[in-house]
Amino acid sequence: MIRIDRVITRGGDKGETSLGDGTRLRKDALRVEAYGTVDEANAAIGILRLHCDAEADAMLARIQNDLFDVGADLCVPGEGGERLRMTDTPSLRLEAEVAGMNAAMPPLTSFVLPGGTPAAAQAHLARTIARRAERRVVTLMQSETVNPSVLRYLNRLSDHLFVLGRKLNDNAARDVLWVPGANR
């Protein structure tokens, strides 16, 4: 059970924050940047949910919870956070959902530009933020230990959001396709 008694702690007034294990870090530390970008992706998905039908909303609700799990995993490094470690089960769920959505759409014949319906455009924005979170985790992995399931999940998530964007474009009928050199 989580209990939050105070939101304002003043602990960050000097540019530091606490990890889940109590360790103090600068707010621009790689680990903080990684889980902060995961949080940003989660917020973008929250906006996306406002534009979705019940089926997509249910998938995105699960994803939002997963992203809190990803953030918790990143926020508690080392052995003390074992109970918060991501597994590959959520990544496998994303793969199955991608396969299901993809089966109803024609194959890609071009790169897809972010756009189409408002929901698809928001899915693409969330996808790019998820990719940035993935890059932040890769950077963190160069200097610290990170659960590989975290990186795998973020990679699958961006794929999921891409395919969901196509689904939200009337099963790809309203995809905006790249035309190489169209404006040269």
Secondary structure as GFF3:
##gff-version 3
##sequence-region A 1 184
A	DSSP	beta_strand	16	18	.	.	.	ID=ss1
A	DSSP	beta_strand	24	26	.	.	.	ID=ss2
A	DSSP	alpha_helix	30	49	.	.	.	ID=ss3
A	DSSP	alpha_helix	54	75	.	.	.	ID=ss4
A	DSSP	three_ten_helix	79	84	.	.	.	ID=ss5
A	DSSP	alpha_helix	89	103	.	.	.	ID=ss6
A	DSSP	beta_strand	112	113	.	.	.	ID=ss7
A	DSSP	alpha_helix	118	141	.	.	.	ID=ss8
A	DSSP	alpha_helix	148	168	.	.	.	ID=ss9
A	DSSP	beta_strand	176	177	.	.	.	ID=ss10
###
